[in-house]
Amino acid sequence: MTRKTRNWLIALVILAFPFVLFFGCLLFMDLEPLPPVAPLPIPNGYENLVKAGRVIKVSGLSSYIQMNAQQLGGLVATNAEALQLLHAGLSNQSRVPLQFSEAYMANHLNELAGLKRLAQVLDAEGRLAEMEGRTGVAARSYLDTIHLGAESARGGVIIDQLVGTAIEAIGVAGLQRLVDQLDAKSCRDTAAAMENYDAQGQTWQQVMQQERDWSRRAYPGVRNELVRLMSRNSLNKAFQTGEGRFNKQQMKARQLAVDLAARAYELDKGHSPASITDLVPEYLKAIPQDPVTGTNMVYTPQ
């Protein structure tokens, strides 16, 4: 081998090394073992939630916010079957039954649309109860909406969590209207339920991990690893936007739990709590954390 040939080969190896390293990393990422798929609960309440979404009568649903009591009563009555299936689903543990194929997401989007409509029916039920002065029933409907948001997202990917977050927002908005109208026991019980849903809810980190694992199973291979790597910047921006929505709604829900606990305290004691520490442990199990900073939330007496 001539010196010129040897130098040429050395230069070729140097030039090729980054590419070899790059594709080696892609191969390593593709071969990295995935965690086992989490088992589904038996029975899986999610199945009834999806069934409930499928049987909803959508006529007039898009304008339910403008309806009067009579119209809301008709809408709720025509969706009695869906509400029955909903409550059956919420009485059991739920987990999204992910499928690892390219066709899965197209079909799943229809299920998510049904769940969103189900939240609207619950909201209509709560608004009807509000109009009729049944604040306790209204609070139950809105709390069920928050519960639906949590259970419909459990174990799913990012789109599941975003829809679940939107559903939860509907219930939180309804309950916020009722804080000053509920008695002490209702406030205390509702705050406790919200604490429980929050404690059992997913973190954004869990959602992201489920998204990554699903993507690798549904789109395996080095080619798809390369596509994921090349689109990482745009995906990260979308993920950050989703995380922002998640944190914002979690903050609203935790603040609502604090407001409910403070209202119960005020009705029991005859005066507002001086600080959030006065609510623990009788009205709250623990001081809620700011989802962004991780510090204790603060209650300011009105």
ABEGO torsion letter per residue (X at the ends): XBAAAAAAAAAAAAAAAAAAAAAAAAAAAAABBBBBBBBBBOBBAAAAAAAAAAABBABGAAAAAABBAAAAAAAAAAAAAAAAAAAAAAABBBBBBBBBBAAAAAAAAAAAAAAAAAAAAAAAAAAAAAAAGBAAAAAAAAAAAAAAAAAAABGBBAAAAAAAAAAAAAAAAAAAAAAAABBAAAAAAAAAAAAAAAAABBBAAAAAAAAAAAAAAABBEAAAAAAAAAAAAAAAAAAAAAAAAAAAAAAAAAAAAAAAAAAAAAAAAGBBBABAAAAOAAABABBBBBAAAGBBBBBBBX
